Amino acid sequence: MQRRSFVHGAGLAGVLAAGVAPAIVHAQANIRWRLASSFPKALDTIYGSAEVFSKAVKDMSGGKFEISVHAAGELIPALIVDGVQNATVECGQTAPYYFFGKDPTFALDCAIPFGLNSRQMTSWMYEGNGLKLFREFYAPYNIVNFPMGNTGAQMGGWYRKEIKSLADIKGLKMRIAGLAGKVLERLGLLTQSLPGGEVYQALEKGTIDATEWVGPYDDQKLEFNKVAPYYYYPAWWEGGTQVSLYINSKAWAGLSPEYKAMVENAAAHAHTVRGTARC
């Protein structure tokens, strides 16, 4: 009873700091999962939320529940939704608006033009029934979702040539995700959806003329500035881009209540720790 009281009172941070696992963990089975990310390892802020999540689960379970984290393309293609849906991997980390082409609703779980900022998005998900509504949306995809990070407001992107007027947008080939691309297509922009790890090469070869990503810190990790010298800000299309954890519904159903609680709290912990990528 004393240990249970301690765990309940201390919360996740206290348990992790003390290195103490609840007694009931010792009765749990050993589990090994794989998490496939949509992002390259170079993005220590975004990709890093998956590592924070994995470590928290391992620590809370006393090492009994381990989740290995794999960069984009390492296990499955970077656009991981099909791999999670079909149980090729147990879980994945992604930006939901990558799957806008499947259903525009995906974008609402990530970012839309003139949409919510980071704090508003988190409030809606946890306190405004956002998470409940998306659980209903994801059910046919065999996915259970959790918020797990937010980039904060994003910039206007990198361009191979200077943009001086709306006329310069017409015919421009740009990597841009989600509903924002549909808006810019009205100005004559030609949109493409590419995983982050493929954007530099596309810019270098001239396959695309421009790209949006996150902000200076993350963008320079991918070295876009070396092949697209013109950088513009601010942007109206992503006020607070949420990153999500996708778990295959059968894998989720197979967890004990204790392990489910660990996953839920670890995802919330990672969402807070990596709540805003450095822009």
FENTA-V316478 format. One record per residue. N is the residue number from 1. RES is the residue in one small letter. SS is DSSP state (hx for helix, st for strand, lp for the rest). PHI is phi in whole degrees, -180 to 180 (none if undefined). BURIAL is 1 if it has 16 or more other C-alpha atoms within 10 Angstrom, else 0. Layout:
N:RES:SS:PHI:BURIAL
N:RES:SS:PHI:BURIAL
This chain:
1:m:lp:none:0
2:q:hx:-64:0
3:r:hx:-66:0
4:r:hx:-61:0
5:s:hx:-63:0
6:f:hx:-63:0
7:v:hx:-63:1
8:h:hx:-64:0
9:g:hx:-76:0
10:a:hx:-77:0
11:g:hx:74:0
12:l:hx:-59:1
13:a:hx:-59:0
14:g:hx:-67:0
15:v:hx:-64:1
16:l:hx:-65:1
17:a:hx:-67:0
18:a:hx:-81:0
19:g:lp:69:0
20:v:lp:-109:1
21:a:lp:-103:1
22:p:lp:-56:1
23:a:hx:-59:0
24:i:hx:-67:0
25:v:hx:-58:1
26:h:hx:-64:0
27:a:hx:-93:0
28:q:lp:-81:0
29:a:lp:-76:0
30:n:lp:-73:0
31:i:st:-130:0
32:r:st:-127:0
33:w:st:-116:0
34:r:st:-121:1
35:l:st:-112:1
36:a:st:-101:1
37:s:st:-95:1
38:s:lp:-87:1
39:f:lp:-120:1
40:p:lp:-76:1
41:k:lp:-63:1
42:a:lp:-60:0
43:l:lp:-87:1
44:d:lp:-68:1
45:t:lp:-81:1
46:i:hx:-79:1
47:y:hx:-57:1
48:g:hx:-61:1
49:s:hx:-64:1
50:a:hx:-68:1
51:e:hx:-70:1
52:v:hx:-61:1
53:f:hx:-60:1
54:s:hx:-61:1
55:k:hx:-65:1
56:a:hx:-64:1
57:v:hx:-63:1
58:k:hx:-63:1
59:d:hx:-65:1
60:m:hx:-68:1
61:s:lp:-92:1
62:g:lp:64:1
63:g:lp:86:1
64:k:lp:-80:1
65:f:st:-117:1
66:e:st:-115:1
67:i:st:-125:1
68:s:st:-80:0
69:v:st:-106:1
70:h:st:-126:1
71:a:lp:-70:1
72:a:lp:-52:1
73:g:lp:83:1
74:e:lp:-71:0
75:l:lp:-110:1
76:i:lp:-140:1
77:p:lp:-55:1
78:a:lp:-60:1
79:l:lp:-86:1
80:i:lp:-85:1
81:v:hx:-60:1
82:d:hx:-66:0
83:g:hx:-64:1
84:v:hx:-75:1
85:q:hx:-58:1
86:n:lp:-92:0
87:a:lp:65:1
88:t:lp:-64:0
89:v:lp:-129:1
90:e:lp:-75:1
91:c:st:-155:1
92:g:st:-152:1
93:q:st:-124:1
94:t:st:-159:1
95:a:lp:-103:1
96:p:hx:-55:1
97:y:hx:-69:1
98:y:hx:-61:1
99:f:hx:-106:1
100:f:lp:-54:1
101:g:lp:-66:0
102:k:lp:-74:0
103:d:lp:-167:0
104:p:lp:-57:1
105:t:hx:-61:1
106:f:hx:-54:1
107:a:hx:-63:1
108:l:hx:-66:1
109:d:lp:-89:1
110:c:lp:-141:1
111:a:lp:-165:1
112:i:lp:-133:1
113:p:lp:-54:1
114:f:lp:57:0
115:g:lp:-90:1
116:l:lp:-74:1
117:n:lp:-83:1
118:s:hx:-58:1
119:r:hx:-66:0
120:q:hx:-65:0
121:m:hx:-63:1
122:t:hx:-63:1
123:s:hx:-62:0
124:w:hx:-64:0
125:m:hx:-64:1
126:y:hx:-91:0
127:e:hx:-120:0
128:g:lp:-119:0
129:n:lp:72:0
130:g:hx:-60:1
131:l:hx:-64:1
132:k:hx:-61:0
133:l:hx:-64:0
134:f:hx:-75:1
135:r:hx:-61:1
136:e:hx:-67:0
137:f:hx:-66:1
138:y:hx:-80:1
139:a:hx:-54:0
140:p:hx:-66:0
141:y:hx:-91:0
142:n:lp:60:1
143:i:st:-128:1
144:v:st:-111:1
145:n:st:-110:1
146:f:st:-141:1
147:p:st:-63:1
148:m:st:-153:1
149:g:st:122:1
150:n:st:-154:1
151:t:lp:-78:1
152:g:lp:76:1
153:a:lp:-63:1
154:q:lp:-102:1
155:m:lp:-92:1
156:g:lp:-86:1
157:g:st:103:1
158:w:st:-110:1
159:y:st:-133:1
160:r:lp:-75:1
161:k:lp:-132:0
162:e:lp:-70:0
163:i:lp:-104:0
164:k:lp:-112:0
165:s:lp:-158:0
166:l:hx:-62:0
167:a:hx:-62:0
168:d:hx:-73:0
169:i:hx:-77:1
170:k:lp:-62:0
171:g:lp:83:0
172:l:lp:-71:1
173:k:st:-96:1
174:m:st:-130:1
175:r:st:-81:1
176:i:lp:-153:1
177:a:lp:-105:1
178:g:lp:75:1
179:l:hx:-66:1
180:a:hx:-57:1
181:g:hx:-62:1
182:k:hx:-64:0
183:v:hx:-67:0
184:l:hx:-70:1
185:e:hx:-61:0
186:r:lp:-65:0
187:l:lp:-95:0
188:g:lp:96:1
189:l:lp:-69:1
190:l:st:-102:1
191:t:st:-96:1
192:q:st:-138:0
193:s:lp:-111:1
194:l:lp:-130:1
195:p:lp:-63:1
196:g:hx:-56:1
197:g:hx:-70:1
198:e:hx:-105:0
199:v:hx:-73:1
200:y:hx:-57:1
201:q:hx:-62:0
202:a:hx:-65:1
203:l:hx:-67:1
204:e:hx:-62:0
205:k:hx:-82:0
206:g:lp:82:0
207:t:lp:-63:0
208:i:lp:-126:1
209:d:lp:-101:1
210:a:st:-160:1
211:t:st:-150:1
212:e:lp:-105:1
213:w:lp:-139:1
214:v:lp:-126:1
215:g:lp:-160:1
216:p:hx:-51:1
217:y:hx:-62:0
218:d:hx:-70:1
219:d:hx:-64:1
220:q:hx:-71:0
221:k:hx:-60:0
222:l:lp:-96:1
223:e:lp:63:0
224:f:hx:-61:1
225:n:hx:-62:1
226:k:hx:-78:0
227:v:lp:-121:1
228:a:lp:-141:1
229:p:lp:-76:0
230:y:st:-101:0
231:y:st:-122:1
232:y:st:-126:0
233:y:lp:-156:0
234:p:lp:-80:0
235:a:lp:-123:0
236:w:lp:-102:0
237:w:lp:-89:1
238:e:lp:-142:1
239:g:lp:-81:1
240:g:lp:-172:1
241:t:lp:-80:1
242:q:st:-89:1
243:v:st:-97:1
244:s:st:-123:1
245:l:st:-99:1
246:y:st:-107:1
247:i:st:-121:1
248:n:st:-59:1
249:s:hx:-64:1
250:k:hx:-71:0
251:a:hx:-64:1
252:w:hx:-64:1
253:a:hx:-64:0
254:g:lp:-80:0
255:l:lp:-82:0
256:s:lp:-71:0
257:p:hx:-55:0
258:e:hx:-67:0
259:y:hx:-68:1
260:k:hx:-61:0
261:a:hx:-63:0
262:m:hx:-64:1
263:v:hx:-62:1
264:e:hx:-61:0
265:n:hx:-73:1
266:a:hx:-67:1
267:a:hx:-65:1
268:a:hx:-65:1
269:h:hx:-62:1
270:a:hx:-66:1
271:h:hx:-63:1
272:t:hx:-76:1
273:v:hx:-64:1
274:r:lp:-108:1
275:g:lp:-64:1
276:t:lp:-145:1
277:a:lp:-65:1
278:r:lp:-72:0
279:c:lp:-109:0
